[in-house]
Amino acid sequence: MAEPSTIARPYAEAVFNLADASGTLAEWSTSLAMLAQVSENDRLRAAMVDPNLSAPQVAGLFLSILAGKLSGDAENLVRVMAENRRLELLGEVKRQFEALKNEREGVIEADVETAFELTDAELAGLVSALEKRTGRKVRAQVRLDKRLIGGVRVVMGDKVIDGSARAQLGALESALKA
C-alpha cells in the first residue's frame, strides 16, 4: 500500500495548480481547512469506510455539512475523492497544498516552542531574525513548553534551532561525560 502522502500528492498539486491559475489560493486554503476538519469527525470517518454507503452518499454527507461554504470546484474535489475512496486523506491534501502555497508566496512556517510567554516585541524580534536568516517571510506558531526550562526552540521544515536551557544543559552533560 502506498504512503498517504504519496496518494494525496496528485490531489494537492491539482488543487494548487487550479488555485494558482485562478488566483484563489487563500479561498482554497480556507476550503481545505474546513474539509480537513470535517474529515476528522469520528462519525464521518465511519461513514467513509462503510461499505453500505455509496461514494455519492458519502460525498453528500460532506457537502451537506458544508452547504453554501464551498465553491463548485471544491465540491467537485469532494466528489472525486469520495469516488476514489480517498476522503480520509483531506488532512494530508491540505498540508501539502499549504506547503506548495507557502513556497509560492515565499513563506516558511516556524514552530516556536518557548518556556515562557513571549511579548509581542520579543516575537517580532525573533521573527525578524528568522526572516533575515532564511531570506523568506516567516509565519510563526508559538506554543508554551515548560520542559524547555528557558529560551526557545524553533523548527522550520527540517531545520531546528534549539536555544533552550534544556538543550544547553544536555550539551554540558555530554561534554562533562566525554
Helices and strands as residue ranges (DSSP letters): H 4-22, H 25-39, H 42-49, H 55-65, H 72-83, G 87-89, H 90-105, E 107-114, H 120-134, E 137-144, G 146-148, E 152-156, E 159-162, H 165-177
